[in-house]
């Protein structure tokens, strides 16, 4: 497990009313993605179980929005996400 993955999975849960924490988590994930774009470890972060763990860091309403987006993509575009 890479340091990025460890830090991401150990990130505290983002509360619904805490927009600053959500911004920090978002920026961390973007930096993580950019840093690992050419790395063999990016595929670990793209694994469904890892993504599910990261989504669980989000507040309930954001997880609900995420699920709706995923359902829409799977239904309309007929592809996995």
ABEGO torsion letter per residue (X at the ends): XBAAAAAAAABBBBBAABAAAAAAAAAAAAAAAAAAAABAAAAAAABAAAAAAAAAABBAAAAAAAAAAAAAAAAAAGBBX
